[in-house]
Amino acid sequence: MEEKVIDMLVKLCETDEVKNDWNINLFETSLLDSLGFIELLLTIEADFGLIVGPTEVQREQIDTPNKIIKFIKTKKGL
């Protein structure tokens, strides 16, 4: 699943930078912006079969690849 998340982020961020540092802050480094946050939520829903409301999660909870992986695992009950 981790590889699937990283591949998803490579497409969203349009860079391989996320492959090298799973703790990179996607928003502070401008790899994602506010619109990217919504796109990230929609992609998580589509790729992982989850329903994630925009008010259900704060940006700080999913601002790094590691946090996104943890969030998805928690939502899936893993």
C-alpha positions in Angstrom: 0.0 0.0 0.0 2.9 2.4 0.7 4.1 2.2 -2.9 0.6 2.9 -4.1 0.4 6.1 -1.9 3.9 7.2 -3.1 2.9 6.7 -6.8 -0.3 8.6 -6.2 1.7 11.5 -4.6 4.2 11.5 -7.5 1.3 12.1 -9.9 -0.4 14.7 -7.7 2.8 16.6 -6.9 4.3 16.1 -10.4 7.7 15.2 -8.9 9.7 12.2 -7.7 10.8 14.2 -4.6 8.3 12.4 -2.4 9.9 9.1 -3.1 13.1 10.2 -1.4 11.6 11.8 1.8 8.5 10.3 3.2 8.5 13.1 5.9 8.6 16.0 3.4 5.8 18.5 4.2 3.9 18.7 1.0 2.3 22.1 1.7 5.3 23.9 3.2 7.4 22.9 0.2 4.6 24.0 -2.2 4.2 20.5 -3.7 0.5 20.8 -2.9 -1.7 23.8 -2.3 -5.3 24.2 -1.1 -6.7 22.9 -4.4 -4.1 20.1 -4.2 -5.5 19.2 -0.7 -9.0 18.6 -2.2 -7.5 16.7 -5.1 -5.6 14.6 -2.6 -8.8 13.7 -0.7 -10.6 12.8 -3.9 -7.7 10.7 -5.1 -7.6 8.9 -1.7 -11.3 8.2 -2.1 -10.9 6.9 -5.6 -7.8 4.9 -5.2 -8.5 3.3 -1.8 -12.3 3.1 -1.7 -12.7 5.5 1.2 -15.1 8.3 1.9 -13.2 11.3 3.3 -15.1 14.5 3.9 -13.1 17.8 3.7 -14.1 18.7 7.2 -13.2 15.2 8.5 -9.4 15.7 8.2 -7.2 18.7 8.7 -4.4 19.5 6.4 -1.8 19.0 9.2 -3.0 15.4 9.6 -2.0 14.5 6.0 0.8 16.8 5.2 3.5 14.2 4.7 3.6 10.9 2.8 4.0 9.0 6.1 1.0 10.8 7.6 -1.1 10.0 4.5 -0.1 6.3 4.8 -1.1 6.3 8.5 -4.4 8.1 7.8 -5.4 5.6 5.1 -4.4 2.6 7.2 -6.5 4.0 10.1 -9.5 4.6 7.9 -9.2 1.1 6.5 -8.9 -0.4 9.9 -5.4 -1.8 9.3 
